[in-house]
Amino acid sequence: MQTGGYVYIMKSVSNGHYYIGSCGDVDKRVQEHNSGVTKSTKNKGPWEINFFQKYDTIREARQIEYKLKKLKRKDYLEEIIKEGKIRKK
C-alpha cells in the first residue's frame, strides 16, 4: 500500500511551458515524461523538475494538482517555484 504523494511542476527546456502533475515517485515520473511514455508531454521536452511538494496521501496531492491546473496562471506557478511551497488558499 502506497502512502504519501507529491505535486510537481516541470518546465520544458525546449519551449518554456509548464506542466503540473502528481505522483508517488517524482524521479520515476519525470523519467517517464522525458522518455515519451506520457502522452500529454511526449515530444515537448526535455523536462526539468522545478518544484515538488509532499502530501500525506496521493489523493490530497491529486486534489492540489487539480486546483493548480484549474488556475492556468503562469505567474502563480512561478511564485510557487520561487517561494518553494504551495500556499493553501
PDB file of N, CA, C and O in Angstrom:
ATOM      1  N   MET A   1       0.843  -1.189   0.000  1.00  0.00           N
ATOM      2  CA  MET A   1       0.000   0.000   0.000  1.00  0.00           C
ATOM      3  C   MET A   1       0.885   1.248   0.000  1.00  0.00           C
ATOM      4  O   MET A   1       1.805   1.374   0.808  1.00  0.00           O
ATOM      5  N   GLN A   2       0.595   2.147  -0.902  1.00  0.00           N
ATOM      6  CA  GLN A   2       1.404   3.360  -1.041  1.00  0.00           C
ATOM      7  C   GLN A   2       0.868   4.468  -0.136  1.00  0.00           C
ATOM      8  O   GLN A   2      -0.340   4.690  -0.052  1.00  0.00           O
ATOM      9  N   THR A   3       1.775   5.146   0.528  1.00  0.00           N
ATOM     10  CA  THR A   3       1.368   6.290   1.325  1.00  0.00           C
ATOM     11  C   THR A   3       2.114   7.509   0.831  1.00  0.00           C
ATOM     12  O   THR A   3       3.252   7.411   0.371  1.00  0.00           O
ATOM     13  N   GLY A   4       1.485   8.624   0.926  1.00  0.00           N
ATOM     14  CA  GLY A   4       2.101   9.873   0.514  1.00  0.00           C
ATOM     15  C   GLY A   4       2.028  10.089  -0.976  1.00  0.00           C
ATOM     16  O   GLY A   4       1.915   9.150  -1.764  1.00  0.00           O
ATOM     17  N   GLY A   5       2.095  11.331  -1.334  1.00  0.00           N
ATOM     18  CA  GLY A   5       2.064  11.703  -2.737  1.00  0.00           C
ATOM     19  C   GLY A   5       2.734  13.047  -2.915  1.00  0.00           C
ATOM     20  O   GLY A   5       2.993  13.764  -1.949  1.00  0.00           O
ATOM     21  N   TYR A   6       3.008  13.373  -4.150  1.00  0.00           N
ATOM     22  CA  TYR A   6       3.694  14.618  -4.476  1.00  0.00           C
ATOM     23  C   TYR A   6       2.942  15.374  -5.561  1.00  0.00           C
ATOM     24  O   TYR A   6       2.329  14.777  -6.446  1.00  0.00           O
ATOM     25  N   VAL A   7       3.001  16.686  -5.479  1.00  0.00           N
ATOM     26  CA  VAL A   7       2.616  17.559  -6.585  1.00  0.00           C
ATOM     27  C   VAL A   7       3.928  18.095  -7.131  1.00  0.00           C
ATOM     28  O   VAL A   7       4.806  18.498  -6.369  1.00  0.00           O
ATOM     29  N   TYR A   8       4.061  18.099  -8.455  1.00  0.00           N
ATOM     30  CA  TYR A   8       5.300  18.589  -9.050  1.00  0.00           C
ATOM     31  C   TYR A   8       5.000  19.549 -10.196  1.00  0.00           C
ATOM     32  O   TYR A   8       3.946  19.486 -10.829  1.00  0.00           O
ATOM     33  N   ILE A   9       5.956  20.434 -10.442  1.00  0.00           N
ATOM     34  CA  ILE A   9       5.884  21.367 -11.567  1.00  0.00           C
ATOM     35  C   ILE A   9       7.163  21.186 -12.366  1.00  0.00           C
ATOM     36  O   ILE A   9       8.270  21.289 -11.837  1.00  0.00           O
ATOM     37  N   MET A  10       6.985  20.913 -13.655  1.00  0.00           N
ATOM     38  CA  MET A  10       8.125  20.770 -14.562  1.00  0.00           C
ATOM     39  C   MET A  10       8.063  21.887 -15.590  1.00  0.00           C
ATOM     40  O   MET A  10       7.011  22.475 -15.840  1.00  0.00           O
ATOM     41  N   LYS A  11       9.213  22.160 -16.175  1.00  0.00           N
ATOM     42  CA  LYS A  11       9.288  23.151 -17.243  1.00  0.00           C
ATOM     43  C   LYS A  11      10.000  22.527 -18.436  1.00  0.00           C
ATOM     44  O   LYS A  11      11.024  21.861 -18.288  1.00  0.00           O
ATOM     45  N   SER A  12       9.442  22.754 -19.618  1.00  0.00           N
ATOM     46  CA  SER A  12      10.049  22.245 -20.841  1.00  0.00           C
ATOM     47  C   SER A  12      11.273  23.077 -21.188  1.00  0.00           C
ATOM     48  O   SER A  12      11.199  24.304 -21.264  1.00  0.00           O
ATOM     49  N   VAL A  13      12.390  22.411 -21.398  1.00  0.00           N
ATOM     50  CA  VAL A  13      13.620  23.093 -21.794  1.00  0.00           C
ATOM     51  C   VAL A  13      13.473  23.647 -23.210  1.00  0.00           C
ATOM     52  O   VAL A  13      14.050  24.686 -23.532  1.00  0.00           O
ATOM     53  N   SER A  14      12.709  22.966 -24.048  1.00  0.00           N
ATOM     54  CA  SER A  14      12.600  23.369 -25.455  1.00  0.00           C
ATOM     55  C   SER A  14      11.664  24.549 -25.700  1.00  0.00           C
ATOM     56  O   SER A  14      11.925  25.368 -26.581  1.00  0.00           O
ATOM     57  N   ASN A  15      10.565  24.647 -24.926  1.00  0.00           N
ATOM     58  CA  ASN A  15       9.619  25.733 -25.213  1.00  0.00           C
ATOM     59  C   ASN A  15       9.199  26.566 -23.998  1.00  0.00           C
ATOM     60  O   ASN A  15       8.428  27.514 -24.147  1.00  0.00           O
ATOM     61  N   GLY A  16       9.686  26.232 -22.809  1.00  0.00           N
ATOM     62  CA  GLY A  16       9.397  27.026 -21.620  1.00  0.00           C
ATOM     63  C   GLY A  16       8.027  26.809 -21.004  1.00  0.00           C
ATOM     64  O   GLY A  16       7.668  27.504 -20.053  1.00  0.00           O
ATOM     65  N   HIS A  17       7.253  25.864 -21.516  1.00  0.00           N
ATOM     66  CA  HIS A  17       5.926  25.601 -20.968  1.00  0.00           C
ATOM     67  C   HIS A  17       6.038  24.820 -19.662  1.00  0.00           C
ATOM     68  O   HIS A  17       6.974  24.050 -19.451  1.00  0.00           O
ATOM     69  N   TYR A  18       5.049  25.045 -18.788  1.00  0.00           N
ATOM     70  CA  TYR A  18       4.996  24.343 -17.517  1.00  0.00           C
ATOM     71  C   TYR A  18       4.030  23.170 -17.606  1.00  0.00           C
ATOM     72  O   TYR A  18       3.086  23.176 -18.396  1.00  0.00           O
ATOM     73  N   TYR A  19       4.291  22.165 -16.777  1.00  0.00           N
ATOM     74  CA  TYR A  19       3.396  21.024 -16.641  1.00  0.00           C
ATOM     75  C   TYR A  19       3.257  20.735 -15.157  1.00  0.00           C
ATOM     76  O   TYR A  19       4.249  20.701 -14.429  1.00  0.00           O
ATOM     77  N   ILE A  20       2.026  20.527 -14.708  1.00  0.00           N
ATOM     78  CA  ILE A  20       1.727  20.220 -13.310  1.00  0.00           C
ATOM     79  C   ILE A  20       1.268  18.771 -13.241  1.00  0.00           C
ATOM     80  O   ILE A  20       0.461  18.332 -14.061  1.00  0.00           O
ATOM     81  N   GLY A  21       1.777  18.033 -12.272  1.00  0.00           N
ATOM     82  CA  GLY A  21       1.354  16.647 -12.111  1.00  0.00           C
ATOM     83  C   GLY A  21       1.406  16.220 -10.664  1.00  0.00           C
ATOM     84  O   GLY A  21       1.851  16.966  -9.792  1.00  0.00           O
ATOM     85  N   SER A  22       0.939  14.994 -10.422  1.00  0.00           N
ATOM     86  CA  SER A  22       1.022  14.404  -9.089  1.00  0.00           C
ATOM     87  C   SER A  22       1.397  12.936  -9.245  1.00  0.00           C
ATOM     88  O   SER A  22       1.090  12.306 -10.256  1.00  0.00           O
ATOM     89  N   CYS A  23       2.062  12.407  -8.230  1.00  0.00           N
ATOM     90  CA  CYS A  23       2.549  11.030  -8.322  1.00  0.00           C
ATOM     91  C   CYS A  23       3.015  10.559  -6.950  1.00  0.00           C
ATOM     92  O   CYS A  23       2.967  11.302  -5.970  1.00  0.00           O
ATOM     93  N   GLY A  24       3.462   9.316  -6.903  1.00  0.00           N
ATOM     94  CA  GLY A  24       4.034   8.766  -5.686  1.00  0.00           C
ATOM     95  C   GLY A  24       5.551   8.782  -5.685  1.00  0.00           C
ATOM     96  O   GLY A  24       6.169   8.694  -4.624  1.00  0.00           O
ATOM     97  N   ASP A  25       6.167   8.894  -6.865  1.00  0.00           N
ATOM     98  CA  ASP A  25       7.629   8.869  -7.003  1.00  0.00           C
ATOM     99  C   ASP A  25       8.033   9.898  -8.065  1.00  0.00           C
ATOM    100  O   ASP A  25       7.888   9.647  -9.261  1.00  0.00           O
ATOM    101  N   VAL A  26       8.530  11.036  -7.632  1.00  0.00           N
ATOM    102  CA  VAL A  26       8.831  12.154  -8.537  1.00  0.00           C
ATOM    103  C   VAL A  26       9.912  11.787  -9.553  1.00  0.00           C
ATOM    104  O   VAL A  26       9.751  12.049 -10.745  1.00  0.00           O
ATOM    105  N   ASP A  27      10.996  11.191  -9.103  1.00  0.00           N
ATOM    106  CA  ASP A  27      12.089  10.854 -10.024  1.00  0.00           C
ATOM    107  C   ASP A  27      11.619   9.922 -11.138  1.00  0.00           C
ATOM    108  O   ASP A  27      11.923  10.137 -12.311  1.00  0.00           O
ATOM    109  N   LYS A  28      10.881   8.896 -10.760  1.00  0.00           N
ATOM    110  CA  LYS A  28      10.366   7.946 -11.746  1.00  0.00           C
ATOM    111  C   LYS A  28       9.421   8.635 -12.727  1.00  0.00           C
ATOM    112  O   LYS A  28       9.463   8.374 -13.930  1.00  0.00           O
ATOM    113  N   ARG A  29       8.577   9.507 -12.210  1.00  0.00           N
ATOM    114  CA  ARG A  29       7.584  10.171 -13.063  1.00  0.00           C
ATOM    115  C   ARG A  29       8.255  11.109 -14.067  1.00  0.00           C
ATOM    116  O   ARG A  29       7.865  11.131 -15.234  1.00  0.00           O
ATOM    117  N   VAL A  30       9.242  11.871 -13.644  1.00  0.00           N
ATOM    118  CA  VAL A  30       9.957  12.771 -14.560  1.00  0.00           C
ATOM    119  C   VAL A  30      10.664  11.952 -15.639  1.00  0.00           C
ATOM    120  O   VAL A  30      10.703  12.347 -16.804  1.00  0.00           O
ATOM    121  N   GLN A  31      11.212  10.826 -15.245  1.00  0.00           N
ATOM    122  CA  GLN A  31      11.859   9.929 -16.207  1.00  0.00           C
ATOM    123  C   GLN A  31      10.844   9.453 -17.256  1.00  0.00           C
ATOM    124  O   GLN A  31      11.167   9.366 -18.441  1.00  0.00           O
ATOM    125  N   GLU A  32       9.627   9.149 -16.820  1.00  0.00           N
ATOM    126  CA  GLU A  32       8.569   8.729 -17.749  1.00  0.00           C
ATOM    127  C   GLU A  32       8.217   9.855 -18.719  1.00  0.00           C
ATOM    128  O   GLU A  32       8.026   9.619 -19.912  1.00  0.00           O
ATOM    129  N   HIS A  33       8.133  11.069 -18.204  1.00  0.00           N
ATOM    130  CA  HIS A  33       7.843  12.216 -19.075  1.00  0.00           C
ATOM    131  C   HIS A  33       8.945  12.381 -20.126  1.00  0.00           C
ATOM    132  O   HIS A  33       8.655  12.591 -21.304  1.00  0.00           O
ATOM    133  N   ASN A  34      10.179  12.287 -19.709  1.00  0.00           N
ATOM    134  CA  ASN A  34      11.305  12.505 -20.616  1.00  0.00           C
ATOM    135  C   ASN A  34      11.537  11.357 -21.597  1.00  0.00           C
ATOM    136  O   ASN A  34      12.181  11.547 -22.629  1.00  0.00           O
ATOM    137  N   SER A  35      11.020  10.175 -21.285  1.00  0.00           N
ATOM    138  CA  SER A  35      11.205   9.036 -22.192  1.00  0.00           C
ATOM    139  C   SER A  35      10.063   8.892 -23.193  1.00  0.00           C
ATOM    140  O   SER A  35      10.091   8.005 -24.046  1.00  0.00           O
ATOM    141  N   GLY A  36       9.052   9.767 -23.091  1.00  0.00           N
ATOM    142  CA  GLY A  36       7.954   9.732 -24.052  1.00  0.00           C
ATOM    143  C   GLY A  36       6.817   8.802 -23.680  1.00  0.00           C
ATOM    144  O   GLY A  36       5.918   8.581 -24.491  1.00  0.00           O
ATOM    145  N   VAL A  37       6.833   8.249 -22.471  1.00  0.00           N
ATOM    146  CA  VAL A  37       5.778   7.343 -22.021  1.00  0.00           C
ATOM    147  C   VAL A  37       4.464   8.090 -21.804  1.00  0.00           C
ATOM    148  O   VAL A  37       3.387   7.538 -22.029  1.00  0.00           O
ATOM    149  N   THR A  38       4.554   9.330 -21.371  1.00  0.00           N
ATOM    150  CA  THR A  38       3.370  10.124 -21.053  1.00  0.00           C
ATOM    151  C   THR A  38       2.900  10.884 -22.287  1.00  0.00           C
ATOM    152  O   THR A  38       3.622  11.719 -22.831  1.00  0.00           O
ATOM    153  N   LYS A  39       1.685  10.581 -22.716  1.00  0.00           N
ATOM    154  CA  LYS A  39       1.148  11.142 -23.957  1.00  0.00           C
ATOM    155  C   LYS A  39       1.093  12.676 -23.943  1.00  0.00           C
ATOM    156  O   LYS A  39       1.426  13.319 -24.938  1.00  0.00           O
ATOM    157  N   SER A  40       0.676  13.252 -22.824  1.00  0.00           N
ATOM    158  CA  SER A  40       0.476  14.709 -22.769  1.00  0.00           C
ATOM    159  C   SER A  40       1.770  15.518 -22.860  1.00  0.00           C
ATOM    160  O   SER A  40       1.738  16.700 -23.204  1.00  0.00           O
ATOM    161  N   THR A  41       2.898  14.897 -22.557  1.00  0.00           N
ATOM    162  CA  THR A  41       4.171  15.631 -22.601  1.00  0.00           C
ATOM    163  C   THR A  41       5.135  15.085 -23.653  1.00  0.00           C
ATOM    164  O   THR A  41       6.255  15.575 -23.794  1.00  0.00           O
ATOM    165  N   LYS A  42       4.701  14.094 -24.371  1.00  0.00           N
ATOM    166  CA  LYS A  42       5.546  13.477 -25.402  1.00  0.00           C
ATOM    167  C   LYS A  42       5.910  14.508 -26.466  1.00  0.00           C
ATOM    168  O   LYS A  42       5.059  15.291 -26.888  1.00  0.00           O
ATOM    169  N   ASN A  43       7.152  14.512 -26.895  1.00  0.00           N
ATOM    170  CA  ASN A  43       7.671  15.418 -27.931  1.00  0.00           C
ATOM    171  C   ASN A  43       7.641  16.894 -27.535  1.00  0.00           C
ATOM    172  O   ASN A  43       7.726  17.764 -28.402  1.00  0.00           O
ATOM    173  N   LYS A  44       7.522  17.186 -26.246  1.00  0.00           N
ATOM    174  CA  LYS A  44       7.508  18.581 -25.784  1.00  0.00           C
ATOM    175  C   LYS A  44       8.672  18.862 -24.840  1.00  0.00           C
ATOM    176  O   LYS A  44       8.814  19.986 -24.360  1.00  0.00           O
ATOM    177  N   GLY A  45       9.485  17.886 -24.574  1.00  0.00           N
ATOM    178  CA  GLY A  45      10.585  18.009 -23.632  1.00  0.00           C
ATOM    179  C   GLY A  45      11.885  18.324 -24.335  1.00  0.00           C
ATOM    180  O   GLY A  45      11.883  18.705 -25.506  1.00  0.00           O
ATOM    181  N   PRO A  46      12.975  18.173 -23.650  1.00  0.00           N
ATOM    182  CA  PRO A  46      13.101  17.544 -22.344  1.00  0.00           C
ATOM    183  C   PRO A  46      12.514  18.410 -21.224  1.00  0.00           C
ATOM    184  O   PRO A  46      12.391  19.629 -21.343  1.00  0.00           O
ATOM    185  N   TRP A  47      12.162  17.729 -20.142  1.00  0.00           N
ATOM    186  CA  TRP A  47      11.538  18.384 -18.998  1.00  0.00           C
ATOM    187  C   TRP A  47      12.503  18.440 -17.825  1.00  0.00           C
ATOM    188  O   TRP A  47      13.273  17.510 -17.587  1.00  0.00           O
ATOM    189  N   GLU A  48      12.445  19.550 -17.096  1.00  0.00           N
ATOM    190  CA  GLU A  48      13.216  19.708 -15.853  1.00  0.00           C
ATOM    191  C   GLU A  48      12.237  19.913 -14.715  1.00  0.00           C
ATOM    192  O   GLU A  48      11.268  20.661 -14.840  1.00  0.00           O
ATOM    193  N   ILE A  49      12.500  19.241 -13.604  1.00  0.00           N
ATOM    194  CA  ILE A  49      11.660  19.438 -12.429  1.00  0.00           C
ATOM    195  C   ILE A  49      12.048  20.767 -11.784  1.00  0.00           C
ATOM    196  O   ILE A  49      13.222  21.008 -11.500  1.00  0.00           O
ATOM    197  N   ASN A  50      11.057  21.625 -11.556  1.00  0.00           N
ATOM    198  CA  ASN A  50      11.304  22.922 -10.934  1.00  0.00           C
ATOM    199  C   ASN A  50      10.833  22.981  -9.488  1.00  0.00           C
ATOM    200  O   ASN A  50      11.286  23.815  -8.704  1.00  0.00           O
ATOM    201  N   PHE A  51       9.901  22.066  -9.144  1.00  0.00           N
ATOM    202  CA  PHE A  51       9.304  22.131  -7.817  1.00  0.00           C
ATOM    203  C   PHE A  51       8.591  20.814  -7.529  1.00  0.00           C
ATOM    204  O   PHE A  51       8.023  20.199  -8.430  1.00  0.00           O
ATOM    205  N   PHE A  52       8.624  20.385  -6.267  1.00  0.00           N
ATOM    206  CA  PHE A  52       7.732  19.319  -5.814  1.00  0.00           C
ATOM    207  C   PHE A  52       7.460  19.503  -4.335  1.00  0.00           C
ATOM    208  O   PHE A  52       8.285  20.035  -3.593  1.00  0.00           O
ATOM    209  N   GLN A  53       6.284  19.052  -3.921  1.00  0.00           N
ATOM    210  CA  GLN A  53       5.876  19.178  -2.524  1.00  0.00           C
ATOM    211  C   GLN A  53       5.171  17.896  -2.113  1.00  0.00           C
ATOM    212  O   GLN A  53       4.334  17.378  -2.853  1.00  0.00           O
ATOM    213  N   LYS A  54       5.505  17.384  -0.940  1.00  0.00           N
ATOM    214  CA  LYS A  54       4.945  16.126  -0.436  1.00  0.00           C
ATOM    215  C   LYS A  54       3.641  16.373   0.316  1.00  0.00           C
ATOM    216  O   LYS A  54       3.469  17.385   0.996  1.00  0.00           O
ATOM    217  N   TYR A  55       2.729  15.411   0.170  1.00  0.00           N
ATOM    218  CA  TYR A  55       1.452  15.417   0.884  1.00  0.00           C
ATOM    219  C   TYR A  55       1.262  14.066   1.566  1.00  0.00           C
ATOM    220  O   TYR A  55       1.900  13.079   1.200  1.00  0.00           O
ATOM    221  N   ASP A  56       0.381  14.034   2.560  1.00  0.00           N
ATOM    222  CA  ASP A  56       0.165  12.810   3.334  1.00  0.00           C
ATOM    223  C   ASP A  56      -0.388  11.664   2.494  1.00  0.00           C
ATOM    224  O   ASP A  56      -0.056  10.502   2.728  1.00  0.00           O
ATOM    225  N   THR A  57      -1.229  11.991   1.517  1.00  0.00           N
ATOM    226  CA  THR A  57      -1.834  10.958   0.672  1.00  0.00           C
ATOM    227  C   THR A  57      -1.756  11.359  -0.797  1.00  0.00           C
ATOM    228  O   THR A  57      -1.660  12.542  -1.122  1.00  0.00           O
ATOM    229  N   ILE A  58      -1.796  10.374  -1.674  1.00  0.00           N
ATOM    230  CA  ILE A  58      -1.816  10.654  -3.107  1.00  0.00           C
ATOM    231  C   ILE A  58      -3.121  11.361  -3.469  1.00  0.00           C
ATOM    232  O   ILE A  58      -3.151  12.178  -4.389  1.00  0.00           O
ATOM    233  N   ARG A  59      -4.185  11.052  -2.757  1.00  0.00           N
ATOM    234  CA  ARG A  59      -5.476  11.706  -3.004  1.00  0.00           C
ATOM    235  C   ARG A  59      -5.374  13.213  -2.771  1.00  0.00           C
ATOM    236  O   ARG A  59      -5.859  14.006  -3.578  1.00  0.00           O
ATOM    237  N   GLU A  60      -4.744  13.600  -1.669  1.00  0.00           N
ATOM    238  CA  GLU A  60      -4.559  15.024  -1.374  1.00  0.00           C
ATOM    239  C   GLU A  60      -3.705  15.687  -2.455  1.00  0.00           C
ATOM    240  O   GLU A  60      -4.007  16.798  -2.890  1.00  0.00           O
ATOM    241  N   ALA A  61      -2.650  15.013  -2.885  1.00  0.00           N
ATOM    242  CA  ALA A  61      -1.784  15.551  -3.944  1.00  0.00           C
ATOM    243  C   ALA A  61      -2.574  15.749  -5.236  1.00  0.00           C
ATOM    244  O   ALA A  61      -2.412  16.768  -5.908  1.00  0.00           O
ATOM    245  N   ARG A  62      -3.422  14.791  -5.587  1.00  0.00           N
ATOM    246  CA  ARG A  62      -4.227  14.905  -6.811  1.00  0.00           C
ATOM    247  C   ARG A  62      -5.221  16.070  -6.724  1.00  0.00           C
ATOM    248  O   ARG A  62      -5.473  16.751  -7.718  1.00  0.00           O
ATOM    249  N   GLN A  63      -5.776  16.292  -5.542  1.00  0.00           N
ATOM    250  CA  GLN A  63      -6.697  17.415  -5.356  1.00  0.00           C
ATOM    251  C   GLN A  63      -5.978  18.748  -5.558  1.00  0.00           C
ATOM    252  O   GLN A  63      -6.516  19.650  -6.200  1.00  0.00           O
ATOM    253  N   ILE A  64      -4.783  18.875  -5.024  1.00  0.00           N
ATOM    254  CA  ILE A  64      -3.991  20.097  -5.196  1.00  0.00           C
ATOM    255  C   ILE A  64      -3.607  20.267  -6.661  1.00  0.00           C
ATOM    256  O   ILE A  64      -3.678  21.373  -7.196  1.00  0.00           O
ATOM    257  N   GLU A  65      -3.201  19.179  -7.314  1.00  0.00           N
ATOM    258  CA  GLU A  65      -2.870  19.227  -8.747  1.00  0.00           C
ATOM    259  C   GLU A  65      -4.057  19.764  -9.547  1.00  0.00           C
ATOM    260  O   GLU A  65      -3.895  20.640 -10.396  1.00  0.00           O
ATOM    261  N   TYR A  66      -5.239  19.238  -9.272  1.00  0.00           N
ATOM    262  CA  TYR A  66      -6.449  19.655  -9.981  1.00  0.00           C
ATOM    263  C   TYR A  66      -6.703  21.152  -9.801  1.00  0.00           C
ATOM    264  O   TYR A  66      -7.026  21.851 -10.761  1.00  0.00           O
ATOM    265  N   LYS A  67      -6.557  21.636  -8.568  1.00  0.00           N
ATOM    266  CA  LYS A  67      -6.779  23.063  -8.300  1.00  0.00           C
ATOM    267  C   LYS A  67      -5.769  23.936  -9.042  1.00  0.00           C
ATOM    268  O   LYS A  67      -6.133  24.973  -9.597  1.00  0.00           O
ATOM    269  N   LEU A  68      -4.508  23.521  -9.053  1.00  0.00           N
ATOM    270  CA  LEU A  68      -3.476  24.288  -9.762  1.00  0.00           C
ATOM    271  C   LEU A  68      -3.742  24.308 -11.262  1.00  0.00           C
ATOM    272  O   LEU A  68      -3.575  25.340 -11.912  1.00  0.00           O
ATOM    273  N   LYS A  69      -4.151  23.181 -11.807  1.00  0.00           N
ATOM    274  CA  LYS A  69      -4.429  23.121 -13.249  1.00  0.00           C
ATOM    275  C   LYS A  69      -5.619  23.997 -13.623  1.00  0.00           C
ATOM    276  O   LYS A  69      -5.652  24.563 -14.716  1.00  0.00           O
ATOM    277  N   LYS A  70      -6.586  24.113 -12.736  1.00  0.00           N
ATOM    278  CA  LYS A  70      -7.749  24.971 -12.997  1.00  0.00           C
ATOM    279  C   LYS A  70      -7.365  26.444 -13.046  1.00  0.00           C
ATOM    280  O   LYS A  70      -7.987  27.217 -13.775  1.00  0.00           O
ATOM    281  N   LEU A  71      -6.361  26.842 -12.291  1.00  0.00           N
ATOM    282  CA  LEU A  71      -5.945  28.250 -12.246  1.00  0.00           C
ATOM    283  C   LEU A  71      -5.384  28.725 -13.583  1.00  0.00           C
ATOM    284  O   LEU A  71      -5.664  29.841 -14.020  1.00  0.00           O
ATOM    285  N   LYS A  72      -4.591  27.870 -14.227  1.00  0.00           N
ATOM    286  CA  LYS A  72      -3.977  28.209 -15.519  1.00  0.00           C
ATOM    287  C   LYS A  72      -3.252  29.553 -15.477  1.00  0.00           C
ATOM    288  O   LYS A  72      -3.396  30.374 -16.383  1.00  0.00           O
ATOM    289  N   ARG A  73      -2.477  29.767 -14.424  1.00  0.00           N
ATOM    290  CA  ARG A  73      -1.766  31.041 -14.267  1.00  0.00           C
ATOM    291  C   ARG A  73      -0.276  30.799 -14.129  1.00  0.00           C
ATOM    292  O   ARG A  73       0.197  30.272 -13.122  1.00  0.00           O
ATOM    293  N   LYS A  74       0.447  31.191 -15.151  1.00  0.00           N
ATOM    294  CA  LYS A  74       1.901  31.020 -15.173  1.00  0.00           C
ATOM    295  C   LYS A  74       2.556  31.805 -14.039  1.00  0.00           C
ATOM    296  O   LYS A  74       3.517  31.333 -13.433  1.00  0.00           O
ATOM    297  N   ASP A  75       2.041  33.000 -13.751  1.00  0.00           N
ATOM    298  CA  ASP A  75       2.634  33.821 -12.696  1.00  0.00           C
ATOM    299  C   ASP A  75       2.516  33.152 -11.327  1.00  0.00           C
ATOM    300  O   ASP A  75       3.427  33.261 -10.506  1.00  0.00           O
ATOM    301  N   TYR A  76       1.405  32.461 -11.075  1.00  0.00           N
ATOM    302  CA  TYR A  76       1.235  31.774  -9.799  1.00  0.00           C
ATOM    303  C   TYR A  76       2.186  30.580  -9.704  1.00  0.00           C
ATOM    304  O   TYR A  76       2.749  30.322  -8.640  1.00  0.00           O
ATOM    305  N   LEU A  77       2.368  29.854 -10.802  1.00  0.00           N
ATOM    306  CA  LEU A  77       3.312  28.735 -10.809  1.00  0.00           C
ATOM    307  C   LEU A  77       4.728  29.227 -10.546  1.00  0.00           C
ATOM    308  O   LEU A  77       5.476  28.606  -9.792  1.00  0.00           O
ATOM    309  N   GLU A  78       5.092  30.334 -11.163  1.00  0.00           N
ATOM    310  CA  GLU A  78       6.430  30.895 -10.950  1.00  0.00           C
ATOM    311  C   GLU A  78       6.610  31.366  -9.506  1.00  0.00           C
ATOM    312  O   GLU A  78       7.710  31.283  -8.959  1.00  0.00           O
ATOM    313  N   GLU A  79       5.539  31.859  -8.891  1.00  0.00           N
ATOM    314  CA  GLU A  79       5.584  32.271  -7.481  1.00  0.00           C
ATOM    315  C   GLU A  79       5.800  31.048  -6.580  1.00  0.00           C
ATOM    316  O   GLU A  79       6.579  31.106  -5.629  1.00  0.00           O
ATOM    317  N   ILE A  80       5.112  29.947  -6.881  1.00  0.00           N
ATOM    318  CA  ILE A  80       5.285  28.707  -6.116  1.00  0.00           C
ATOM    319  C   ILE A  80       6.733  28.238  -6.208  1.00  0.00           C
ATOM    320  O   ILE A  80       7.343  27.884  -5.199  1.00  0.00           O
ATOM    321  N   ILE A  81       7.275  28.236  -7.415  1.00  0.00           N
ATOM    322  CA  ILE A  81       8.657  27.795  -7.622  1.00  0.00           C
ATOM    323  C   ILE A  81       9.623  28.689  -6.846  1.00  0.00           C
ATOM    324  O   ILE A  81      10.552  28.198  -6.204  1.00  0.00           O
ATOM    325  N   LYS A  82       9.401  29.995  -6.907  1.00  0.00           N
ATOM    326  CA  LYS A  82      10.277  30.952  -6.225  1.00  0.00           C
ATOM    327  C   LYS A  82      10.215  30.782  -4.703  1.00  0.00           C
ATOM    328  O   LYS A  82      11.246  30.775  -4.032  1.00  0.00           O
ATOM    329  N   GLU A  83       8.989  30.645  -4.162  1.00  0.00           N
ATOM    330  CA  GLU A  83       8.814  30.527  -2.714  1.00  0.00           C
ATOM    331  C   GLU A  83       9.145  29.136  -2.191  1.00  0.00           C
ATOM    332  O   GLU A  83       9.468  28.967  -1.015  1.00  0.00           O
ATOM    333  N   GLY A  84       9.063  28.145  -3.065  1.00  0.00           N
ATOM    334  CA  GLY A  84       9.362  26.781  -2.653  1.00  0.00           C
ATOM    335  C   GLY A  84       8.241  26.091  -1.908  1.00  0.00           C
ATOM    336  O   GLY A  84       8.478  25.107  -1.207  1.00  0.00           O
ATOM    337  N   LYS A  85       7.013  26.594  -2.048  1.00  0.00           N
ATOM    338  CA  LYS A  85       5.877  25.939  -1.392  1.00  0.00           C
ATOM    339  C   LYS A  85       4.566  26.373  -2.037  1.00  0.00           C
ATOM    340  O   LYS A  85       4.462  27.445  -2.634  1.00  0.00           O
ATOM    341  N   ILE A  86       3.577  25.510  -1.896  1.00  0.00           N
ATOM    342  CA  ILE A  86       2.220  25.824  -2.340  1.00  0.00           C
ATOM    343  C   ILE A  86       1.465  26.288  -1.108  1.00  0.00           C
ATOM    344  O   ILE A  86       1.364  25.567  -0.115  1.00  0.00           O
ATOM    345  N   ARG A  87       0.945  27.479  -1.184  1.00  0.00           N
ATOM    346  CA  ARG A  87       0.154  28.007  -0.072  1.00  0.00           C
ATOM    347  C   ARG A  87      -1.291  27.586  -0.260  1.00  0.00           C
ATOM    348  O   ARG A  87      -1.853  27.746  -1.343  1.00  0.00           O
ATOM    349  N   LYS A  88      -1.886  27.056   0.779  1.00  0.00           N
ATOM    350  CA  LYS A  88      -3.306  26.685   0.708  1.00  0.00           C
ATOM    351  C   LYS A  88      -4.135  27.941   0.842  1.00  0.00           C
ATOM    352  O   LYS A  88      -3.955  28.739   1.762  1.00  0.00           O
ATOM    353  N   LYS A  89      -5.054  28.096  -0.105  1.00  0.00           N
ATOM    354  CA  LYS A  89      -5.910  29.285  -0.086  1.00  0.00           C
ATOM    355  C   LYS A  89      -7.317  28.922   0.286  1.00  0.00           C
ATOM    356  O   LYS A  89      -8.183  29.794   0.353  1.00  0.00           O
TER     357      LYS A  89
END
